[in-house]
Each structure stands twice: as C-alpha cells, then as structure tokens.
Amino acid sequence: MRNFSVGSNQLTGTIATELGAFTNAQHFNLASNELKAEGAEVVAHALESYDMLTDLDLSKNTIGEWGARHVAKALTLPARS
C-alpha cells in the first residue's frame, strides 16, 4: 500500500494500535483526527518501523510541541523493518 489516508475521521490515539499493518506506506495522512500529544507519541512509536515513508500529514491536530518532538525523533531513527 503506497497511500494510507484516514484524514478527517476524528480518530484519536486509538488508531495508532493498527498502524503496524501499514509499514510500507509512502504517503500517510492523519490530518484532522483530533490527535493530541499522547496520540502523537503512540503514532511516533509506530512510525519507527516505516522505512518507505516520504510524506506525513498531521495537520489540524493538536499534538503540540511534545507530540511533535516524538514524531520528529521517530522519523530520524533508522527503520526497524
């Protein structure tokens, strides 16, 4: 799967438990899902194994600085496929 989009679905951090099934996605849209810092931390943990990801959209969520730091750290780690 190249594109994974669940934008504008009002998902919360619970979606992150299912993210492991999409590790080969290149484009990942989680925009407008009411994610907060805790949800971003869970998403970040899942993203650590995404080795093909080129585009991530977390716009219109309220992940804040803490959540953004977790996501940024996850995206700079080598993939653990």
Stockholm file with secondary structure:
# STOCKHOLM 1.0

chainA/1-81         MRNFSVGSNQLTGTIATELGAFTNAQHFNLASNELKAEGAEVVAHALESYDMLTDLDLSKNTIGEWGARHVAKALTLPARS
#=GR chainA/1-81 SS CCEEECTTSCCCGGGGGGGGGGTTCSEEECTTSCCBHHHHHHHHHHHTTCSSCCEEECTTSBCHHHHHHHHHHHHHSCCCC
#=GC SS_cons        CCEEECTTSCCCGGGGGGGGGGTTCSEEECTTSCCBHHHHHHHHHHHTTCSSCCEEECTTSBCHHHHHHHHHHHHHSCCCC
//
